[in-house]
């Protein structure tokens, strides 16, 4: 048996998790000297690279001295908390990374709570000590206070602290004296992270993750809890509902470096392995002994807080860009996503064309939509809605803790914007040249807040939020103050028409763009909707004009990102999503139909 350490890296978004994994991979000499290796090796997905965030958790293994260290990189956004919850089952300890300037943030609290509940041993890494005005000692104290408030055990509170900078590639016991490399951190992992406790008994392994290969199909990944597994062994699969099916291990893989390696040797407890040959499994099922199957406790995942209607694209321009446009395509793709996305829920509607998808937040759902869009799907989504529960006969809604870091001169604007959305001020702290504002705000109030706040603070505000729980309904919130400009007929937008209508509001489209009847082409300056004709051209006659034509001076169109559109959408609108374009439209395209429905 080999010496194994399983460690998960957890932190708030952008505190340096993936960069630290890069350093560990370099330290363990996983690459040749002359090999050209990109930054953020584990963020291999295009979306991850574009946005600079980790979305899917991944695991790699490195060799250091005589030990094998399995490292699991996790996302920092609470929207992807489902990823953190399922992979922490594979770890025996965690590296908690905290920014030396920012200190513990909302997501630090969220991920740490999960680790404390699972009784994992933490090592605190105070990162980015090269930042000006940082305070590493204070950060260490804050982490201790946070752990104490989360109810950590004596053993967990007795954590070692490592200081350093992942970017500069050093870790050491003192933040004032930089070291040569990060070997101090690796030594601390070996010393303080416990090895998996060996238990005699039959085989038990909970499936924490799944891999897919178009060549061999679905692969179950997890940490072996007890017993041993070998290639060709007969096993039982214990489902969540208690039913048992018999299977055989066709192939067995262990993680080595950045990939998987096929093995014919037995796998012992504590090792993270991948199994091929198990049919019809889900995350949270247990692979157990053939004769005496025993199930492990099921992975608990927090409930979703937001829902959206997903339906097929039935606009006049459907099927022009995408490959998959039917309801069957959409349904199959959503059910496939459910297999690996634990925090997602799906509900059928009365119509076979539409499904209600439940997720953790706008980002969680927008990543799913963006992935489908890139795969060639066309779909439409409705307005995001928060999930409302009835608790003790009272209407309740999700409430979140919102923390905003902002320069002092903008703090009054931020407070004004938040309180209009039914937020309550919890605390106001000053950090050198910044003010840290903490609010308690309904989840409804966060929809569309980020863009408005960035505009109001000249791009300086740093927002982060996490779910607190459900509280009684706070009252109505008016989120959108402007009406829509709606195209009157199908055709091509003309510069002449746009020029004459510019005083009516801001447009989302440019001249020579194809539009259809009922499409939302701009934002009205007033609260009501206005139907306009933007396909109208100038009437030409053979009479000489008395004055020369003026040049049309057009303002550039407003271009929204996916999340911005999702936050902007009104109740009677759909967002049409195709691989090449995003369009906003009314659910009822015809003006007469809309007037009849309004009566």
N, C-alpha and C positions, 0 to 999 in steps of 0.2 A: 504493500500500500504506500502511496506517496503522500507527502505533506501538502495539504491543499488549504488555501484560504479563499473564501468567497466574500467579496466585498462590493457593496453597491455605493455609487457616488451620488449623493443627493445635495440639492441646493436650490436657492431662488434662481429665477431665470437670469442668465448673463453674469453669473458669479464665477464662471471659469471651469465648469465640469469637463466639457469635451476637450478643452485645451490641456487640462491636467492629464487626461487619458493619453493624449498625444505624447506628452513628456514621459509618461510611464513606458509607452511603447518604444520611444527612442532609447530610454535608459536601459531597457532589457535587450537591446541590440537585435530588435526584430527585423530591422532593415539593413541592407548593405551600406557601406560607407558612402558610396557614390550614387545611391538610389535617390531618384527625384520623388519626394513624398509631399503631397499637398498638406496644408493645414487642416485641422478639424477632420481627421481621417474617418472617424465614425459617422459624421454627418454625411452619409453617402447619398441620401435622397436629394433630388433636385430642389424640392420645396424647402428642405432643411438648409441647404446651402444658400438659397435665395434670401430666405428670411433670417438666417443666422440663429435659428433656434433648433433644439433637438425635439423631434416629434415622437419617434419610435425608440424604445429602449433597446440597446444592443449589448451583447457580451463578447469580450475577448479574453484570452488568457495569456499571461506572460510567465516566463521562468526567471526566478531571481534566487541566486544561491542554490539551495537544494529544494526550493519550494515552488509550487505552482500556484499562481495567484489568478483567480477568475475575477475579472472586473466587469461590473454591470453599470453602463452609463444610462442615466434616466433623464426624462425631460424636466424642465423647471416650471413650466406653466401649469397652473392648477387645472386648466381645461384638459390637460393630458394626465390628470391625476390617476386615472384608471391604469395607465402604464406603470406608474410608480407602485401602486397597490399590488399589482400582480407579480412584479419582479422582485419585490423585497422578500418574497417567500424563498427565493433562491439564495439569499445572502445570509451570512452569519454575523456580519458587522457592517457598519456604514462609515463612509468618509463624508462628514458634513462640511461643505465648503461655504465660507462666509466672506463676503467682500469686506476688507479692512476699513473702508470708508463708510459704506452704506450700513453695515451691521446686519443683524437678523431682519429679514423682510417677511411679508405675509406668507409667501410660498415656503420660506425656510421653516416657518412654524408648521405649515401644512404637512410637509414631507417628514419633518422631525417627529411630529405626532404619530405618524404611521410607524416610524422606526421604533419609537418608545413603546407603542402598544405591542409590537412583535418582540420586545425585549432584546433588541439588537445592540451590540456594543458599539458606541460611536468613537471616532477619532475626529477632532475638530481641526480643520485646516483653515487658518486665517490667510486668505489669498489677497493678491494685489497690494502688498505692503509697500510697493514702489510708488503708489499714488500719492500726490501731494495732499497735505492736510488729513491723512488717515490716522486712525487711532486704534492700533491693534490690541492694546491692553484692555481698552474699554469694550471693544468688540468681544473679546474673550469673556469678560464679565457678563455682558448682555446675553451671550449664548448660555452661560451657566444659569442665569436667572430664568431664561426661557425654558430650559430643560426642567428646572425645578418646578416652574408653573405648570408644565405638562405632566407632572407626576412621575418623573424618571426615578429609577431605583438608585440605591447608594452606589452600586457598581457602575451604573451608567453615568452618574454624576462625577465619578472619579476618572474623567476622560483625559487622555494626553492631548496637548495642543501643538500643532506644527505651524510655523510661520513661513511665508515665502511668496514667490511670484511664479505662477505657471507659465506666464508669457516669457519671463526671463530664464525660466528653467532651473530654479533652485528652491529647496525646502530645507529648513533647519530649526533648531530649538529657540533661536533668538532672531527677532525681526531686524535688529540693527546690524547684524553681521551676516552678510550673504555667504552661502556655501557654494561648492562647485556644481553640484547636481542635486537630484531629488532622492538619492539613496537613503537619506535619513527617514523620509516618509515611508519608503518600502520596508525599512527595518522596523519602523513603528507598527506597520500592518502585520508583519510576522510576529512581533512581540505581543501586541495587544488584541488583535482580532482572534477570537478563539477558533480552533479547528472544530469541525463538525463532530459532535459527540457520537461515538460508535455505539450502535444498539444492535444486540443480537435479535434475530427474528426474521420473519418473512419479508420479501421485497415490498417496498412502498415508495412510490414516487408521484408527486402531484404535478400535473401538467401546468406550467406557468406561462408558457409561450408557445407559439407555433411558427413553423417555417414552411414555406411552400416552394416546391420546385415543379416546374412544368414537366420535368422528366420523370420524377418518381412520385409526385403528389404531396400530400400533407405530412409534415414531420413534427412529432411531439417533442418539446424541449422542457426540461425541468431538472430539479436537483434530487438525486436519490437520497431518500430519508433514512432508510435502513435496508438490511439484506444486501443482495448483489444481483446484478443483471449480466447476462452474457448473450452473445449472438446466437440466434436459433432457439432461445428459451420460450416456453409457453407461458403466457401471462393472462391475467384477468383485467378487464377495464371496468372500474366501478364508476358509474355515471352519477351526476348530481342527485337524481331522483332515487338512487339506490339500486337501479337495475344493473346487472352484471353481464358483460359479453366476453367471450374467450377469444384470444388472439395469439399471434406468434411474432416475436421480434425478428424481422427479416434482416435488418441492418442496424448496427449500433455505432454512433459517432461520439467522439469527445471533442471539445473545443481546444484547438492549438493555435496560438497567434490570432490572426484575423479570420481564420476559417475553421472548418470542421474536418476531422480526420477519422476515417473508418477504423474501428478496432475489433479484434476477435478475442481480446483479453477481457476478463471480467471487470465490471465497473463496480467500485465500492462506495459506501455512503459518503456524502459530502461532495461527490463529483457532479458537475453539471453535464448532462449528456443529452443527445438527440436520438430519438427512436423512430425507425421506419417500419411500417407494417401494421400499425394500429389503425383500424377503420372507425369512422364515425365518432371521433372524440371531440370534446370541447375543452376550453381552458377551465381549469378547476376540477376536472376529473382525476381519478387516481389510478395509476397502473400498479397492480398488486399481484400477489402470489396466485398461481393457477389453482391450487387446492384450497387454500384458506385466505380468500381475499379480504382485506381490511381497508376501509376508506380513511383518508386523512381529512382534517377539517377543511371545509370549502373556503375559497378566497372571498372575503367580503369586499365589496366595492361600493363606494358612496353612490347615492342615487343621482340621476341626471336632474338638471334644474331648468332646462330650456327645451322647447319643442319647435319644430318647423314642419310645414307641409311640403312634401316632395311629390311632384306630379310630372307626367310626361309633357313634352313641349308640344302644344297645339296652336302655336302662333302661325300667322301666314308664312313665316320664313322657316318653318320646321324642316329638318332633314337636309338643309343646304350645307351644313358644316360637319355634322357628326356622323359617326358610323352606327351608334346604338341609340335608337330613338323610340323603341316600342316599350309598352308597360312591362312586358316580360323581361326585357333587358334590364330595366331599372330595378325591378323586384329582385331578380337574381343577384344583381350587384350589391344591393343593400343587405341581403341575407348573407352574402359572402363576407361583407364587412363586419357583420355581427360576430362572426367566428373569432376574430382576433381583437376586436375593439370592445373591451369589456364594459366600458362606461356608456356604450350606446344601447338604446332600446328602440324597438320598431313596433308600430301598431298599424294594423290594417284599417282601412276606412270602408264606408259603404261602396265607394267606387273602386273598381279594380285598378284604375289608373293612378290612384293617389295613395300615399303612405304618410303617416306621421312619424317623424324621426325625433327621438329624444337624445339630447347630448348635454355636455357640461357647460357649454357657453358658446358664444359667437365664433371664437377661434376654432374650437373643437369641430363645429359643424362646417365652417368654411374650409378647413383643411380637407375634410371628406369630399366636399363639393369640388374643390380645386383638383383633387386627385382624380375624381371621376371625369371631370372636364378634360383633363390631359389624356385620359384613356380613350376619349372619343365619344363620351356620352353627351346627349342633349337632355336638359330637364328644366323644370320651372320650380321655384321655391316661393312659399308664402312668407308672410311677416313672422319673425321670431316671437314666440310667446313664452313667458315664464310659467312654470308649473305651479298651479294653485292647489293647495290641499285643504281639507276641512279637518281641523283638530279640535276636539271637544265642542263640536257644533259651531266653531268660529272659523271664518275664512282666513287662511294664512298663506303667505308668500315667502319665497326665499329672500334672505337678507344677507348682505356681504359686508366685510370689513374693507374699506377703501383707504389706501395710503397714497398720498400725493406729495412728492418732493418738488418744491418749486421755489424760485427766488422770492425774497421777501416782498418785493414791490408788486408781485402778482397775487399774493395770498388772498387779498380781499375778493378778487374776481373769482378765484377758485371756490371760495366759501359760498359766494353768491350763487354760482352755477350749481353747486352740489345741494345747497339747501332748497333751491327751487325744485329739485328732484326728490324731495322728501328725505334728504339726508340729515343725520344728527351728528354734530361735532363731538368726538370722543376726547381728543387731545390735540394740542398744538405744541410742538417741540422745535427749538431752533438748533440746527446743526451748522455751525460756522456761518456760511453765507446763504444757507438754504433753510426753508421752513418745512418741517415734516407735519402734514395735516392728516389726522386719522378721523375717518367718518364711519358711521353705520348707515348703509344705504340699501334700499330695495334693489334686487337684481334688475328690475325693469328700468331703474334710473341709470344703470351703467350703459344700457344700449344706446349707442350714439354719443356717449359722453366724451370719449377719448379725442375724437376729431375736434369737437367744439373747444375742449380744454386746451389742446395744442395750439389752436388758432388764438385763443384768448391770452395765452402765456408766451406767444412768439416761439413756440416749439420747445420751451424749456421744461414743461411739466413731465415728471416721470410717475406714471400711474401703475399701481398693482393692487389686486383685490383677491380675496378668498372667501369662500362660503362659510357663514357662521351657523346658519340653520334657518328654520321657518319661524316667522313671527306674524302676529295679526296684520291684516291688510292695512296699508298706510294711507290709502286714498288715491285719487286719480293723479296722474302725471301727464302733462302735455309735452310730448317729446318732439313733435314736428310742428313748426309754426307756419310753414309755407305750403301752398297748394301746388298742383302739377300743371304743366303745359302739355296738352295732349294733341297729337297729330289728328287732323280731320280726315285725311284720306291716304291711301297707299301711293307711294311714288318716291321721287328723289328730292331731298332737301335742296333748296335753291338759295344761294347767297343773298339775292335780291329780297326774298321773303324774310329771311332771318334778320337782315339789316333793318327792315321796317318794323320788326317785332321785338327788337332788343330792349325797348323800354318796358316790355312786359315781364321780363325776368332773365334768368341765366339759362343758357342752353347746354344740353349734354352732348349734342351732335354737331358735326362739322358739315359744311356744304358738300354736296354730291354724295351724301350718305343715304342709303336706302332706308325708308321709314314705312310703317304700316299704320292703318287706322287703329286708334286706341293706344298707340305707343306713347309712353311718357317721354317727351323730348327735352323737357327743361323744368326749371323751378319757378313757379309764379311768385311775383312780389307780394301777392295777397294770400289770404288763407284758403280761398276757394279755388276750385279747378277751372281751367280755361281751355276751351277747344280752339286750336288755331290752324290755319292753313299755311304750312311751310313749303308746300310744293308749288305755290303760285309763282308764275313767271311774269315778267313785265310784258304788257301787251304792245306788240309792235304794229305800227301803221306806216303808211307811206307819206304821212304829213311830217314836215320838218319840225322838230322840237324847238321851242323858243330858247331853252337853256340847255347847256351840255349836261350830260349825266354826271352826277357826283359819284366818286369812288365809294364802294361799300367798305366801311371800316368795321370789321367784326371783332368782338371780344373772343379770346380763345375759349373753346368749350370746356366745361367742368368734366374732368375724368376721374371717376371714383374707382377705388379698388373693390375687390369682392366684399370684404368686411364692411366697407363704407356703404355700399349698396344695400347690404343686408340690414344695416342699422337705419338706413334712410327709408326703406320700403314702407308704404302705408297699408292699412288693413284691406283695402279693396284693390290691391295691386299684387302682381307676381314679378319676380325677377327671372327673366329668361336667360338661361346659361347654355352657351354652345362652346365648342373648343376655340372658336375665334372671337366671339363677341359676348358682351353682357348688355342686355336691354331691359329696361323697366317698362311694364305695360299695365293697363287696367285689366282686371279679370274679365269684365264685360267690355269687349272692344267697341261695340256700337253705342253711340251716344244716346239713342232713343231707349235702348235696353237699360242703360244706366239710370235714365230719368224714371223709367217705369219702376225699376227696382227700388229707387229712393222714395217712391210714394208710399 
